[in-house]
Amino acid sequence: MASEDRSDWRELCKQAAVETDLSKLLELTAEIIRLIDEQRARPVQIAM
């Protein structure tokens, strides 16, 4: 699941890199930040 989240925000970053509409760029940026914040809030699982 973590790799799925990672690819989600990376895909949004690709879209933001070429977005020319400022409103859409702001929406993409907000979503990227939200996804990264969610990922950081999850406890780290250490495989043993």
PDB file of N, CA, C and O in Angstrom:
ATOM      1  N   MET A   1       0.817  -1.204   0.000  1.00  0.00           N
ATOM      2  CA  MET A   1       0.000   0.000   0.000  1.00  0.00           C
ATOM      3  C   MET A   1       0.860   1.267   0.000  1.00  0.00           C
ATOM      4  O   MET A   1       0.513   2.248  -0.658  1.00  0.00           O
ATOM      5  N   ALA A   2       1.965   1.254   0.723  1.00  0.00           N
ATOM      6  CA  ALA A   2       2.836   2.431   0.778  1.00  0.00           C
ATOM      7  C   ALA A   2       3.365   2.785  -0.600  1.00  0.00           C
ATOM      8  O   ALA A   2       3.462   3.964  -0.941  1.00  0.00           O
ATOM      9  N   SER A   3       3.713   1.770  -1.405  1.00  0.00           N
ATOM     10  CA  SER A   3       4.208   2.055  -2.750  1.00  0.00           C
ATOM     11  C   SER A   3       3.115   2.659  -3.618  1.00  0.00           C
ATOM     12  O   SER A   3       3.394   3.463  -4.508  1.00  0.00           O
ATOM     13  N   GLU A   4       1.859   2.268  -3.359  1.00  0.00           N
ATOM     14  CA  GLU A   4       0.732   2.843  -4.091  1.00  0.00           C
ATOM     15  C   GLU A   4       0.605   4.334  -3.760  1.00  0.00           C
ATOM     16  O   GLU A   4       0.425   5.157  -4.659  1.00  0.00           O
ATOM     17  N   ASP A   5       0.699   4.683  -2.469  1.00  0.00           N
ATOM     18  CA  ASP A   5       0.642   6.086  -2.063  1.00  0.00           C
ATOM     19  C   ASP A   5       1.783   6.872  -2.697  1.00  0.00           C
ATOM     20  O   ASP A   5       1.592   7.987  -3.183  1.00  0.00           O
ATOM     21  N   ARG A   6       2.953   6.284  -2.685  1.00  0.00           N
ATOM     22  CA  ARG A   6       4.124   6.951  -3.229  1.00  0.00           C
ATOM     23  C   ARG A   6       3.926   7.253  -4.705  1.00  0.00           C
ATOM     24  O   ARG A   6       4.226   8.358  -5.158  1.00  0.00           O
ATOM     25  N   SER A   7       3.423   6.281  -5.459  1.00  0.00           N
ATOM     26  CA  SER A   7       3.224   6.509  -6.884  1.00  0.00           C
ATOM     27  C   SER A   7       2.121   7.538  -7.109  1.00  0.00           C
ATOM     28  O   SER A   7       2.174   8.298  -8.075  1.00  0.00           O
ATOM     29  N   ASP A   8       1.111   7.571  -6.217  1.00  0.00           N
ATOM     30  CA  ASP A   8       0.052   8.572  -6.351  1.00  0.00           C
ATOM     31  C   ASP A   8       0.618   9.987  -6.292  1.00  0.00           C
ATOM     32  O   ASP A   8       0.342  10.807  -7.167  1.00  0.00           O
ATOM     33  N   TRP A   9       1.414  10.272  -5.252  1.00  0.00           N
ATOM     34  CA  TRP A   9       1.924  11.640  -5.149  1.00  0.00           C
ATOM     35  C   TRP A   9       2.965  11.928  -6.222  1.00  0.00           C
ATOM     36  O   TRP A   9       3.103  13.068  -6.665  1.00  0.00           O
ATOM     37  N   ARG A  10       3.690  10.910  -6.637  1.00  0.00           N
ATOM     38  CA  ARG A  10       4.669  11.128  -7.713  1.00  0.00           C
ATOM     39  C   ARG A  10       3.961  11.429  -9.032  1.00  0.00           C
ATOM     40  O   ARG A  10       4.420  12.269  -9.806  1.00  0.00           O
ATOM     41  N   GLU A  11       2.862  10.756  -9.285  1.00  0.00           N
ATOM     42  CA  GLU A  11       2.088  11.028 -10.499  1.00  0.00           C
ATOM     43  C   GLU A  11       1.541  12.456 -10.464  1.00  0.00           C
ATOM     44  O   GLU A  11       1.563  13.162 -11.473  1.00  0.00           O
ATOM     45  N   LEU A  12       1.052  12.873  -9.300  1.00  0.00           N
ATOM     46  CA  LEU A  12       0.562  14.245  -9.151  1.00  0.00           C
ATOM     47  C   LEU A  12       1.687  15.254  -9.372  1.00  0.00           C
ATOM     48  O   LEU A  12       1.459  16.321  -9.942  1.00  0.00           O
ATOM     49  N   CYS A  13       2.886  14.925  -8.929  1.00  0.00           N
ATOM     50  CA  CYS A  13       4.042  15.810  -9.153  1.00  0.00           C
ATOM     51  C   CYS A  13       4.331  15.964 -10.646  1.00  0.00           C
ATOM     52  O   CYS A  13       4.638  17.059 -11.119  1.00  0.00           O
ATOM     53  N   LYS A  14       4.228  14.863 -11.375  1.00  0.00           N
ATOM     54  CA  LYS A  14       4.433  14.921 -12.830  1.00  0.00           C
ATOM     55  C   LYS A  14       3.401  15.843 -13.470  1.00  0.00           C
ATOM     56  O   LYS A  14       3.724  16.647 -14.345  1.00  0.00           O
ATOM     57  N   GLN A  15       2.152  15.713 -13.019  1.00  0.00           N
ATOM     58  CA  GLN A  15       1.097  16.563 -13.568  1.00  0.00           C
ATOM     59  C   GLN A  15       1.346  18.034 -13.221  1.00  0.00           C
ATOM     60  O   GLN A  15       1.166  18.919 -14.057  1.00  0.00           O
ATOM     61  N   ALA A  16       1.761  18.278 -11.981  1.00  0.00           N
ATOM     62  CA  ALA A  16       2.001  19.657 -11.531  1.00  0.00           C
ATOM     63  C   ALA A  16       3.161  20.298 -12.295  1.00  0.00           C
ATOM     64  O   ALA A  16       3.159  21.505 -12.534  1.00  0.00           O
ATOM     65  N   ALA A  17       4.143  19.490 -12.674  1.00  0.00           N
ATOM     66  CA  ALA A  17       5.318  20.014 -13.369  1.00  0.00           C
ATOM     67  C   ALA A  17       4.982  20.626 -14.726  1.00  0.00           C
ATOM     68  O   ALA A  17       5.704  21.494 -15.216  1.00  0.00           O
ATOM     69  N   VAL A  18       3.893  20.177 -15.327  1.00  0.00           N
ATOM     70  CA  VAL A  18       3.534  20.681 -16.654  1.00  0.00           C
ATOM     71  C   VAL A  18       2.239  21.487 -16.659  1.00  0.00           C
ATOM     72  O   VAL A  18       1.811  21.974 -17.706  1.00  0.00           O
ATOM     73  N   GLU A  19       1.614  21.629 -15.487  1.00  0.00           N
ATOM     74  CA  GLU A  19       0.330  22.342 -15.403  1.00  0.00           C
ATOM     75  C   GLU A  19       0.539  23.841 -15.637  1.00  0.00           C
ATOM     76  O   GLU A  19       1.431  24.451 -15.048  1.00  0.00           O
ATOM     77  N   THR A  20      -0.282  24.418 -16.492  1.00  0.00           N
ATOM     78  CA  THR A  20      -0.171  25.855 -16.778  1.00  0.00           C
ATOM     79  C   THR A  20      -1.287  26.666 -16.129  1.00  0.00           C
ATOM     80  O   THR A  20      -1.174  27.885 -15.998  1.00  0.00           O
ATOM     81  N   ASP A  21      -2.365  25.994 -15.723  1.00  0.00           N
ATOM     82  CA  ASP A  21      -3.482  26.665 -15.067  1.00  0.00           C
ATOM     83  C   ASP A  21      -3.158  26.800 -13.576  1.00  0.00           C
ATOM     84  O   ASP A  21      -2.984  25.799 -12.881  1.00  0.00           O
ATOM     85  N   LEU A  22      -3.077  28.040 -13.092  1.00  0.00           N
ATOM     86  CA  LEU A  22      -2.678  28.293 -11.712  1.00  0.00           C
ATOM     87  C   LEU A  22      -3.623  27.644 -10.709  1.00  0.00           C
ATOM     88  O   LEU A  22      -3.167  27.084  -9.711  1.00  0.00           O
ATOM     89  N   SER A  23      -4.901  27.706 -10.947  1.00  0.00           N
ATOM     90  CA  SER A  23      -5.869  27.103 -10.026  1.00  0.00           C
ATOM     91  C   SER A  23      -5.668  25.598  -9.931  1.00  0.00           C
ATOM     92  O   SER A  23      -5.685  25.037  -8.835  1.00  0.00           O
ATOM     93  N   LYS A  24      -5.481  24.947 -11.057  1.00  0.00           N
ATOM     94  CA  LYS A  24      -5.260  23.505 -11.080  1.00  0.00           C
ATOM     95  C   LYS A  24      -3.927  23.167 -10.402  1.00  0.00           C
ATOM     96  O   LYS A  24      -3.829  22.173  -9.682  1.00  0.00           O
ATOM     97  N   LEU A  25      -2.911  23.990 -10.633  1.00  0.00           N
ATOM     98  CA  LEU A  25      -1.619  23.775 -10.002  1.00  0.00           C
ATOM     99  C   LEU A  25      -1.733  23.848  -8.479  1.00  0.00           C
ATOM    100  O   LEU A  25      -1.126  23.043  -7.773  1.00  0.00           O
ATOM    101  N   LEU A  26      -2.494  24.791  -7.982  1.00  0.00           N
ATOM    102  CA  LEU A  26      -2.699  24.917  -6.538  1.00  0.00           C
ATOM    103  C   LEU A  26      -3.443  23.699  -5.980  1.00  0.00           C
ATOM    104  O   LEU A  26      -3.124  23.218  -4.893  1.00  0.00           O
ATOM    105  N   GLU A  27      -4.426  23.210  -6.721  1.00  0.00           N
ATOM    106  CA  GLU A  27      -5.151  22.010  -6.303  1.00  0.00           C
ATOM    107  C   GLU A  27      -4.224  20.801  -6.252  1.00  0.00           C
ATOM    108  O   GLU A  27      -4.247  20.035  -5.288  1.00  0.00           O
ATOM    109  N   LEU A  28      -3.418  20.633  -7.280  1.00  0.00           N
ATOM    110  CA  LEU A  28      -2.474  19.516  -7.320  1.00  0.00           C
ATOM    111  C   LEU A  28      -1.482  19.605  -6.167  1.00  0.00           C
ATOM    112  O   LEU A  28      -1.189  18.605  -5.512  1.00  0.00           O
ATOM    113  N   THR A  29      -0.971  20.795  -5.926  1.00  0.00           N
ATOM    114  CA  THR A  29      -0.007  21.002  -4.848  1.00  0.00           C
ATOM    115  C   THR A  29      -0.618  20.671  -3.491  1.00  0.00           C
ATOM    116  O   THR A  29       0.020  20.017  -2.666  1.00  0.00           O
ATOM    117  N   ALA A  30      -1.834  21.112  -3.257  1.00  0.00           N
ATOM    118  CA  ALA A  30      -2.511  20.814  -1.995  1.00  0.00           C
ATOM    119  C   ALA A  30      -2.697  19.307  -1.817  1.00  0.00           C
ATOM    120  O   ALA A  30      -2.521  18.789  -0.715  1.00  0.00           O
ATOM    121  N   GLU A  31      -3.046  18.609  -2.881  1.00  0.00           N
ATOM    122  CA  GLU A  31      -3.244  17.165  -2.811  1.00  0.00           C
ATOM    123  C   GLU A  31      -1.914  16.446  -2.571  1.00  0.00           C
ATOM    124  O   GLU A  31      -1.862  15.486  -1.801  1.00  0.00           O
ATOM    125  N   ILE A  32      -0.854  16.895  -3.213  1.00  0.00           N
ATOM    126  CA  ILE A  32       0.474  16.312  -2.999  1.00  0.00           C
ATOM    127  C   ILE A  32       0.873  16.452  -1.530  1.00  0.00           C
ATOM    128  O   ILE A  32       1.337  15.492  -0.914  1.00  0.00           O
ATOM    129  N   ILE A  33       0.692  17.631  -0.983  1.00  0.00           N
ATOM    130  CA  ILE A  33       1.036  17.882   0.415  1.00  0.00           C
ATOM    131  C   ILE A  33       0.204  17.000   1.339  1.00  0.00           C
ATOM    132  O   ILE A  33       0.723  16.449   2.309  1.00  0.00           O
ATOM    133  N   ARG A  34      -1.079  16.865   1.041  1.00  0.00           N
ATOM    134  CA  ARG A  34      -1.954  16.038   1.868  1.00  0.00           C
ATOM    135  C   ARG A  34      -1.486  14.578   1.868  1.00  0.00           C
ATOM    136  O   ARG A  34      -1.414  13.944   2.921  1.00  0.00           O
ATOM    137  N   LEU A  35      -1.174  14.056   0.691  1.00  0.00           N
ATOM    138  CA  LEU A  35      -0.733  12.666   0.591  1.00  0.00           C
ATOM    139  C   LEU A  35       0.585  12.433   1.319  1.00  0.00           C
ATOM    140  O   LEU A  35       0.754  11.416   1.992  1.00  0.00           O
ATOM    141  N   ILE A  36       1.514  13.368   1.187  1.00  0.00           N
ATOM    142  CA  ILE A  36       2.805  13.225   1.862  1.00  0.00           C
ATOM    143  C   ILE A  36       2.633  13.337   3.372  1.00  0.00           C
ATOM    144  O   ILE A  36       3.258  12.585   4.120  1.00  0.00           O
ATOM    145  N   ASP A  37       1.800  14.259   3.827  1.00  0.00           N
ATOM    146  CA  ASP A  37       1.531  14.380   5.267  1.00  0.00           C
ATOM    147  C   ASP A  37       0.916  13.109   5.826  1.00  0.00           C
ATOM    148  O   ASP A  37       1.271  12.673   6.921  1.00  0.00           O
ATOM    149  N   GLU A  38      -0.006  12.513   5.078  1.00  0.00           N
ATOM    150  CA  GLU A  38      -0.624  11.245   5.493  1.00  0.00           C
ATOM    151  C   GLU A  38       0.427  10.151   5.626  1.00  0.00           C
ATOM    152  O   GLU A  38       0.430   9.387   6.591  1.00  0.00           O
ATOM    153  N   GLN A  39       1.311  10.091   4.650  1.00  0.00           N
ATOM    154  CA  GLN A  39       2.345   9.066   4.641  1.00  0.00           C
ATOM    155  C   GLN A  39       3.282   9.261   5.843  1.00  0.00           C
ATOM    156  O   GLN A  39       3.673   8.285   6.482  1.00  0.00           O
ATOM    157  N   ARG A  40       3.636  10.485   6.147  1.00  0.00           N
ATOM    158  CA  ARG A  40       4.533  10.765   7.273  1.00  0.00           C
ATOM    159  C   ARG A  40       3.871  10.479   8.615  1.00  0.00           C
ATOM    160  O   ARG A  40       4.557  10.156   9.586  1.00  0.00           O
ATOM    161  N   ALA A  41       2.558  10.593   8.681  1.00  0.00           N
ATOM    162  CA  ALA A  41       1.843  10.381   9.940  1.00  0.00           C
ATOM    163  C   ALA A  41       1.727   8.908  10.299  1.00  0.00           C
ATOM    164  O   ALA A  41       1.463   8.571  11.454  1.00  0.00           O
ATOM    165  N   ARG A  42       1.919   8.033   9.329  1.00  0.00           N
ATOM    166  CA  ARG A  42       1.823   6.595   9.595  1.00  0.00           C
ATOM    167  C   ARG A  42       3.063   6.123  10.336  1.00  0.00           C
ATOM    168  O   ARG A  42       4.174   6.582  10.073  1.00  0.00           O
ATOM    169  N   PRO A  43       2.854   5.194  11.269  1.00  0.00           N
ATOM    170  CA  PRO A  43       4.004   4.639  11.978  1.00  0.00           C
ATOM    171  C   PRO A  43       4.883   3.824  11.011  1.00  0.00           C
ATOM    172  O   PRO A  43       4.385   3.163  10.100  1.00  0.00           O
ATOM    173  N   VAL A  44       6.156   3.890  11.232  1.00  0.00           N
ATOM    174  CA  VAL A  44       7.103   3.153  10.398  1.00  0.00           C
ATOM    175  C   VAL A  44       7.101   1.692  10.837  1.00  0.00           C
ATOM    176  O   VAL A  44       7.213   1.384  12.024  1.00  0.00           O
ATOM    177  N   GLN A  45       6.971   0.808   9.865  1.00  0.00           N
ATOM    178  CA  GLN A  45       6.995  -0.628  10.159  1.00  0.00           C
ATOM    179  C   GLN A  45       8.379  -1.169   9.824  1.00  0.00           C
ATOM    180  O   GLN A  45       8.866  -1.015   8.704  1.00  0.00           O
ATOM    181  N   ILE A  46       8.997  -1.800  10.803  1.00  0.00           N
ATOM    182  CA  ILE A  46      10.327  -2.364  10.617  1.00  0.00           C
ATOM    183  C   ILE A  46      10.191  -3.874  10.469  1.00  0.00           C
ATOM    184  O   ILE A  46       9.648  -4.553  11.341  1.00  0.00           O
ATOM    185  N   ALA A  47      10.697  -4.388   9.340  1.00  0.00           N
ATOM    186  CA  ALA A  47      10.638  -5.837   9.100  1.00  0.00           C
ATOM    187  C   ALA A  47      11.804  -6.509   9.816  1.00  0.00           C
ATOM    188  O   ALA A  47      12.948  -6.064   9.735  1.00  0.00           O
ATOM    189  N   MET A  48      11.485  -7.584  10.512  1.00  0.00           N
ATOM    190  CA  MET A  48      12.543  -8.314  11.222  1.00  0.00           C
ATOM    191  C   MET A  48      12.617  -9.727  10.739  1.00  0.00           C
ATOM    192  O   MET A  48      13.447 -10.500  11.218  1.00  0.00           O
TER     193      MET A  48
END
